[in-house]
Structure formats: structure tokens, C-alpha cells
Amino acid sequence: MQTKSSRQKGAALITVMLVIALVSVIAVNLGSKLQMQITRMGNLQQAEQSYWMWLSAEDVLKEALKRELNENDGVANNQQSWASRTGPFPVEGGQIAARVRDLSSCFNLNSMVTDEEDPGTLERRKRQYKVLLQSVELDEYQAQGLTDSLVDWIDGDTQLSGSNGAEDPDYQGLPKPYLAANSLLLDVSELRMIRGYSREIVRKLRPYVCVIPNETALMINVNTLKEEQAALLTAVTEGKMSLQDAQSFLSNRPEAGYESNEEVDEVEAIANVKSELNGELSELDVESEYFQLTAYIQWGDVEMKARSVLHVNNGEVATLYRAMGE
């Protein structure tokens, strides 16, 4: 038979064991939270380091663009150092690679909105864009619909730009409704919000199109176009220059490109097209102002893809836009 003293000792022992168990649980939880906090802080440190590596790549590119374009009076070509893909370069704790794209070697989607007092230019842009869309194997009906819906997305009004356009009512009726932006694009990825632009269509367009923030001009630098982008010449000439002729023109360029627009105009293929267009082919150029840096950064466990749009103006280079991810 247990005495009162024995029962008290047993209860005390159980209490001590419960306290030890409780402390152990608390210690394990605290240890787990501490480990999570350490991991989180490590990830933040790696992300911050990746960010500064991105800005460093920007600074290197700015200096290269400033030097080379100043030395060549603004003329850009694919023989200049900025045009080559660089890296990956090893750095302590990771690596970085970079690719630079001349945004005058692609169709600026923001050029699809123009001054309301100049409707002729808008109609010309629409014809050019339709030719480009058809060059990536879209039929005429699809090309018309995609052209009209893009114009409606970026123009400042709520009026349909054509019979196949899309404004607020078309987006408000969706399962997850939203409104048309009625403003210029900042990134090509925004196309996925516009009616008709499926993932597959955007994938086909990416090699040929780009977005220059707050810029509605369309300029195509014939020096920096790649031969596989010959469809852009067919587009800006509204189909007057065949794809075969465009490829031939690009493959027969001088190694360092043309030195002036006058030199380009003297090329027989260009002169013939300008004649068919009554001299209207102002989109072709040999100078470039806007460039996009795409940086691929791996530091520690963090992998990051980042983009910057740079503007060269009066001998200086400024960053217009930054974005991370796809």
C-alpha cells in the first residue's frame, strides 16, 4: 500500500517529466524556427548579392555603349563588343552571363499607337504588323484580329479600332474580369493579357518583337538585324521586299555594317522598294538608342533572370526599366 509520501513523489516525478517534455518540444520548435530564419537570411543575402551583380552588369554595358556609340557617331552594328553574348563568368560564390539586344532590331509594339492627327501612320503600322504576323504562319483573319486587339489595348480611348478589336466589355465578360490597359506596354509578357494572344503565338513573336517603354517610334537598324530576322524587313516594307530578298540583303551587308542611311538607300534592293512605296521607308536606320540587357545570375542557391532597358542619349546612358523573371 502506497503512502501519501510515495504518491507525492510519483506526482512530482510525472510533473518533472512533463516539464522536460514541454521544454524539449519548445526547444525543437525554436531550433526549427531558428534554422528557417537562418535559411531565410541566407536567401535574402544571396538575392541581394544577385541584385548588385545585375546592377554591376548594367554599369559595364553602359560604359561599353557610351564608348562605342560615341566613337561611331551613334552607328551600331553587330561587330561591336556589346553585341556578343558574354559569359558565363565565374565570380566568388556563383556566376553571371549576359545578353544584349538592340531594341532597333525588333518591332516596337508601342509603335502601334500614334498621334490622332496622323491616322495615315497608324494604318501603315497596322499593315506592317499584319505582314509580320502572317510571316509567323498566322492566317489573314488571325493577323487582323491580333492587330486590332493590340491597338485597342494600348490606345487611350475605349473605341474599337476595327471590326476585330477588343475593349473593356470583351475583358469584363471573362471568368476573371479586368479592363483594357489603354496605355503603352512595358514588357512583351503583357501580350498574354490581350485577347487572342495565346502562349504559342507570343512564343512565335518573341524573336521579332519588343517593347520600348514610353516610345512609340518604329526604327529598324539594318546593321544589327540577324539574318533569321529577315521577316522584319518584309514587314516594314509592307511585303514589297520578299523574304528571300530580305535574307539576301542581310547576308550581303558589309562586315561592319553600313556607315550611313544614305549608303543603305544606295543598295539596289532598298532603292527598288522605296520606289514602290513612293519613297516612304523612314523606318530603316543605322543608329540605335535603346538596348535591353538580359542578365542570368547564379549566386549560392539563388538563380535569377533579370532585364534592363537602357537609353543612349547625348552621350549618356540611362536605365528606363528593370524587371526580374520571365
C-alpha positions in Angstrom: 0.0 0.0 0.0 1.4 3.4 -1.2 1.9 6.0 1.4 1.0 9.7 0.9 4.7 10.5 0.6 5.2 7.9 -2.2 2.2 9.3 -4.1 3.6 12.8 -3.8 7.0 11.7 -5.1 5.3 10.0 -8.0 3.3 13.0 -8.9 6.4 15.2 -8.6 8.3 12.8 -10.9 5.5 13.0 -13.5 5.4 16.7 -13.3 9.2 16.9 -13.9 8.9 14.6 -16.9 6.1 16.7 -18.3 8.1 19.9 -17.9 11.1 18.2 -19.5 8.9 17.1 -22.4 7.4 20.5 -22.8 10.8 22.2 -22.8 12.1 19.7 -25.3 9.1 20.5 -27.7 9.7 24.2 -27.2 13.5 23.7 -27.9 12.8 21.7 -31.1 10.3 24.4 -32.3 12.7 27.2 -31.5 15.5 25.3 -33.3 13.4 24.8 -36.3 12.4 28.4 -36.4 16.0 29.5 -35.9 17.1 27.2 -38.8 14.3 28.7 -41.0 15.4 32.2 -40.1 19.0 31.4 -40.9 17.9 29.9 -44.2 15.7 32.9 -44.9 18.5 35.4 -44.1 20.9 33.4 -46.3 18.4 33.5 -49.2 17.9 37.3 -48.7 21.7 37.8 -48.7 22.1 35.7 -51.9 19.2 37.6 -53.5 20.7 41.0 -52.6 24.1 39.9 -53.9 22.5 38.8 -57.2 20.7 42.2 -57.4 24.0 44.1 -57.1 25.7 41.8 -59.6 22.8 42.7 -62.0 23.4 46.4 -61.5 27.2 45.9 -62.0 26.4 44.2 -65.4 24.3 47.3 -66.2 27.2 49.6 -65.4 29.6 47.6 -67.6 27.2 47.7 -70.5 26.6 51.5 -70.1 30.3 52.2 -70.3 30.6 49.9 -73.4 27.7 51.6 -75.2 28.8 55.1 -74.3 32.3 54.4 -75.6 31.4 52.6 -78.8 28.5 54.7 -79.9 30.3 57.9 -79.2 33.2 56.7 -81.3 30.9 55.7 -84.2 28.6 58.8 -84.1 25.7 56.7 -82.9 26.0 54.0 -85.6 25.6 50.5 -84.1 26.5 47.2 -85.7 26.9 43.5 -84.7 30.7 43.8 -84.8 30.8 46.0 -81.7 31.6 44.4 -78.3 28.1 44.9 -76.8 26.5 42.7 -79.5 28.2 39.4 -78.4 26.8 37.2 -75.6 29.2 37.2 -72.7 29.8 34.6 -70.1 29.1 32.8 -68.0 31.8 34.4 -65.9 32.7 32.8 -62.6 32.5 35.0 -59.6 33.1 34.1 -55.9 30.0 32.1 -54.9 28.4 31.8 -58.4 28.5 33.0 -62.0 26.9 35.6 -64.3 26.1 35.7 -68.0 24.6 38.5 -70.1 23.0 39.0 -73.5 22.3 42.4 -75.1 19.6 43.1 -77.6 19.4 46.2 -79.8 15.7 47.3 -79.5 16.0 48.7 -83.0 16.4 45.2 -84.3 12.8 44.3 -83.5 9.2 45.6 -84.0 8.4 48.0 -81.2 4.9 47.0 -80.2 4.2 50.5 -78.7 4.5 51.9 -82.2 1.0 50.6 -82.8 -0.4 53.8 -81.2 0.3 57.1 -83.0 -0.7 60.8 -83.0 -4.5 61.0 -83.5 -3.8 63.7 -86.1 -1.8 61.3 -88.2 -4.1 58.4 -89.0 -2.1 57.5 -92.1 0.8 56.4 -89.9 -1.4 54.2 -87.8 -2.8 52.5 -90.8 0.7 51.9 -92.1 1.8 50.4 -88.8 -1.2 48.1 -88.9 -0.3 46.9 -92.4 3.3 46.3 -91.3 2.3 44.4 -88.2 -0.1 42.2 -90.1 2.6 41.2 -92.5 4.8 40.3 -89.6 2.1 38.2 -88.0 1.5 36.4 -91.3 5.2 35.7 -91.5 5.0 33.6 -88.4 2.4 31.4 -90.0 -0.8 33.1 -88.9 -3.6 33.5 -91.4 -5.0 36.9 -92.5 -8.1 36.7 -90.2 -5.9 36.0 -87.1 -3.5 38.7 -88.1 -6.3 41.3 -88.4 -7.8 40.3 -85.1 -4.5 40.4 -83.2 -3.6 43.7 -84.8 -6.9 45.4 -83.8 -6.9 44.0 -80.3 -3.3 45.2 -79.7 -4.2 48.7 -80.9 -7.2 48.8 -78.6 -5.2 47.6 -75.6 -2.6 50.4 -75.9 -4.5 53.4 -77.3 -6.0 55.9 -74.9 -9.7 55.5 -75.8 -12.4 52.9 -75.4 -13.5 52.9 -79.1 -12.9 49.8 -81.2 -10.1 50.3 -83.6 -11.6 47.8 -86.1 -14.2 45.2 -86.5 -12.0 42.7 -84.7 -10.9 45.0 -81.9 -11.3 44.4 -78.1 -12.2 46.9 -75.4 -13.4 46.8 -71.8 -16.6 44.8 -72.5 -14.6 41.9 -74.1 -12.5 41.6 -70.9 -15.2 42.2 -68.4 -17.1 39.2 -69.6 -14.2 36.8 -68.7 -14.3 34.4 -65.7 -11.8 36.7 -64.0 -12.7 40.1 -65.5 -10.4 43.1 -66.0 -10.2 46.2 -68.1 -8.1 47.1 -71.1 -4.9 48.9 -70.1 -5.4 51.9 -72.6 -1.7 52.7 -72.1 1.6 51.7 -73.6 3.2 48.3 -72.8 6.2 47.9 -70.5 7.1 44.3 -71.4 6.3 41.8 -74.1 4.9 39.4 -71.5 1.9 41.8 -71.2 0.7 40.4 -74.6 -0.8 37.4 -72.8 -3.4 39.8 -71.3 -4.6 40.8 -74.7 -7.4 38.9 -76.5 -6.1 36.3 -79.0 -2.5 36.3 -77.8 -2.0 32.7 -76.7 1.2 31.4 -75.2 2.1 29.8 -78.6 1.5 33.0 -80.6 3.6 35.0 -78.1 6.4 32.4 -78.3 6.4 32.7 -82.1 6.5 36.5 -82.0 9.3 37.0 -79.4 12.2 36.8 -81.8 10.7 39.7 -83.8 9.0 42.0 -81.3 10.0 44.1 -78.3 8.7 46.9 -76.1 10.4 50.2 -75.7 8.9 51.9 -72.6 7.2 55.3 -73.4 8.4 55.2 -77.0 6.1 54.9 -80.0 8.6 55.2 -82.8 9.5 52.3 -85.0 13.1 52.2 -86.2 14.8 49.1 -87.6 18.6 49.1 -87.6 19.7 47.2 -90.7 23.2 46.7 -89.2 22.0 44.8 -86.1 19.3 42.6 -87.6 20.1 39.0 -87.6 19.7 37.0 -90.8 17.0 34.9 -89.2 15.0 38.1 -88.6 14.6 38.9 -92.3 10.8 38.8 -91.9 11.1 42.2 -90.1 12.3 43.8 -93.4 9.4 42.2 -95.2 7.1 43.6 -92.6 8.3 47.2 -92.6 8.2 47.2 -96.4 4.6 46.0 -96.2 5.6 42.9 -98.1 7.2 44.8 -101.0 10.5 43.1 -100.1 10.2 39.4 -100.3 11.6 37.2 -97.5 14.2 35.8 -99.9 15.3 39.3 -101.0 15.4 40.4 -97.3 17.6 37.4 -96.5 19.9 38.2 -99.4 20.2 41.9 -98.4 21.2 40.9 -94.8 23.7 38.3 -95.9 25.4 40.7 -98.2 25.9 43.5 -95.8 29.4 44.9 -95.2 31.1 43.1 -92.3 30.9 46.2 -90.1 27.5 47.2 -91.4 26.6 50.4 -93.3 28.0 53.7 -92.1 25.0 55.9 -93.0 21.4 55.9 -94.1 22.5 57.3 -97.4 24.7 54.3 -98.0 21.7 52.0 -97.3 19.5 53.9 -99.7 22.0 53.3 -102.5 21.6 49.5 -102.2 19.6 48.4 -105.2 17.1 46.2 -103.3 16.3 49.1 -100.9 16.1 51.7 -103.7 13.6 49.5 -105.6 11.4 49.0 -102.5 11.4 52.7 -101.8 10.3 53.4 -105.3 7.3 51.0 -104.9 6.4 52.8 -101.6 6.7 56.2 -103.2 9.9 56.9 -101.2 8.3 56.1 -97.9 10.6 53.9 -95.9 11.6 56.0 -93.0 11.8 53.1 -90.5 15.2 51.9 -91.7 18.2 53.3 -89.9 21.9 52.5 -88.9 21.8 54.2 -85.5 20.3 52.8 -82.2 19.3 54.4 -78.9 17.6 51.6 -76.9 19.1 48.4 -75.7 17.9 45.6 -73.5 20.3 43.7 -71.1 19.2 40.3 -70.0 21.4 39.0 -67.1 21.5 35.4 -66.0 22.8 35.2 -62.4 23.5 32.3 -60.1 24.9 33.0 -56.7 24.7 30.4 -54.0 21.3 28.7 -54.2 19.7 31.6 -56.0 19.2 31.7 -59.8 17.8 34.9 -61.3 17.0 36.2 -64.7 16.7 40.0 -64.9 16.2 42.6 -67.7 17.1 46.2 -68.0 16.2 48.7 -70.8 18.8 51.3 -71.4 18.6 54.6 -73.4 21.6 56.2 -75.0 21.0 59.9 -75.4 23.5 62.8 -76.0 26.4 60.6 -75.0 24.9 59.4 -71.7 23.2 56.1 -70.9 20.2 55.9 -68.5 18.1 52.9 -67.2 14.5 53.2 -68.3 13.1 49.9 -66.9 14.0 46.9 -64.8 12.2 43.6 -64.3 13.0 40.2 -62.9 11.8 36.8 -64.0 10.4 35.7 -67.4 
